[in-house]
Amino acid sequence: MIDPWFRIENIDIVDSPSIVLYKQQLQFNIGHMVSLVDGQTERLMPHVKTNKMPEVMKLLLGANISNFKASTVSEAEIAAGVGAKSVLVAHQLVGPKVTRFLDLNIHFPETKFSTILDSIETAKVLNEASTKKGINAHVYIDVNNGMNRSGIEVGQQLLELAAFISTCASLSFMGLHVYDGHLRDSNFGERNQKIESGLEDVTKIFEELKQDHPSLQMICGGTPSFTSHLLDQGRITSPGTCVLWDWGYSEKLQEQDFKFAALVVTRIISKPTKGIITVDMGHKSIAPENPIDKRVKFLNLDHYELLSQSEEHGLIKVQNWDELQIGDVLYGIPYHICPTINLHDEVSVIDGGQKVDTWEITARRRKLRF
């Protein structure tokens, strides 16, 4: 009998709870992402907030992907550190982050940094700070496409913000940023219809703005809408989760054929009563924002129910209690890999069924040098 793909032969050197990263699965996902845009890697701006690892970004660079999106200054810093051509910090910068962002421009002159704005007030602040440092800051207007999390609503205010940016001596208007992460229908046809319907007015304004700014770009979506936006040659796509993949998106985005590249390893540490096992996977080691039945899916355990989690313990109801032993290893697919990665300092790299390396999750830290 062939061992399952996830089985690690030297598992005794892999601590738990921890993240294990399967290099072959990761490389497949990167290659598949590139194939979906027919090799036009200039149309890819992967979001690095999922992986947060310099070594993963090096593999993306090796696939001729050189433009990235980030959520934090730390993520932008490590992307630049491994040679990114450009990095968009897709957060409106406030407070000390403005200075930190501008300092990146000084320290990494080979990388073109940009950020997003959705108000005249923040444009003024960034323009003044950029002028003082003698920097020309590249900015995209963040558009609220119905998610209501950030961005300016489509209409006259958007045009007014674009006009104001054009008057700022130290700001360069680069285009529009549209994130539609709220559109996650399992049926691709329904999801695609909502995505395209929601972009109709945005596209009209974008074309209007391009009359005065021909080089403007429109950066769209994340992993859920990747398979929609890639159909339009004029859009830059920003998938992120698909590099590692997770249980949640495998259920919702069934047309996307990515592989699970990152699992959580946990061990049974107690059998406190008949039918119940305790593992060392608490809510400090796997994203706890979803209901208890939507946190992890075990690959080598059948007929179970995750009952509860505390900080360092997970209680699981099982049918084969007599067969399970203290010390047994369970391999689980996180429901949401992005915040799960952020809970760990490093990953064990698995290649050919063996742990062969350890990679640091560098950007889980909120501040590195800048």
HELIX and SHEET records of a PDB file:
HELIX    1   1 ILE A   11  ILE A   13  5                                   3    
HELIX    2   2 LYS A   23  LEU A   36  1                                  14    
HELIX    3   3 THR A   41  ARG A   43  5                                   3    
HELIX    4   4 PRO A   54  GLY A   62  1                                   9    
HELIX    5   5 VAL A   73  GLY A   81  1                                   9    
HELIX    6   6 LYS A   97  HIS A  107  1                                  11    
HELIX    7   7 ILE A  120  LYS A  133  1                                  14    
HELIX    8   8 GLN A  156  THR A  167  1                                  12    
HELIX    9   9 PHE A  188  LYS A  210  1                                  23    
HELIX   10  10 PHE A  226  HIS A  229  1                                   4    
HELIX   11  11 THR A  241  VAL A  243  5                                   3    
HELIX   12  12 TRP A  247  LYS A  252  1                                   6    
HELIX   13  13 ILE A  337  ILE A  341  1                                   5    
HELIX   14  14 THR A  362  ARG A  364  5                                   3    
SHEET    1   A 6 VAL A 296  PHE A 298  0                                        
SHEET    2   A 6 VAL A 329  PRO A 334 -1                                        
SHEET    3   A 6 ALA A 262  THR A 273 -1                                        
SHEET    4   A 6 SER A  18  TYR A  22 -1                                        
SHEET    5   A 6 GLU A 346  ASP A 351  1                                        
SHEET    6   A 6 GLN A 354  GLU A 360 -1                                        
SHEET    1   B 5 ASN A  67  ALA A  70  0                                        
SHEET    2   B 5 SER A  86  VAL A  89  1                                        
SHEET    3   B 5 LYS A 112  LEU A 117  1                                        
SHEET    4   B 5 ALA A 137  ASN A 144  1                                        
SHEET    5   B 5 ILE A 152  GLU A 153  1                                        
SHEET    1   C 7 ASN A  67  ALA A  70  0                                        
SHEET    2   C 7 SER A  86  VAL A  89  1                                        
SHEET    3   C 7 LYS A 112  LEU A 117  1                                        
SHEET    4   C 7 ALA A 137  ASN A 144  1                                        
SHEET    5   C 7 LEU A 171  VAL A 178  1                                        
SHEET    6   C 7 GLN A 217  CYS A 220  1                                        
SHEET    7   C 7 ARG A 235  THR A 237  1                                        
SHEET    1   D 6 VAL A 296  PHE A 298  0                                        
SHEET    2   D 6 VAL A 329  PRO A 334 -1                                        
SHEET    3   D 6 ALA A 262  THR A 273 -1                                        
SHEET    4   D 6 ILE A 276  VAL A 279 -1                                        
SHEET    5   D 6 GLY A 314  VAL A 318 -1                                        
SHEET    6   D 6 TYR A 304  GLN A 309 -1                                        
END                                                                             
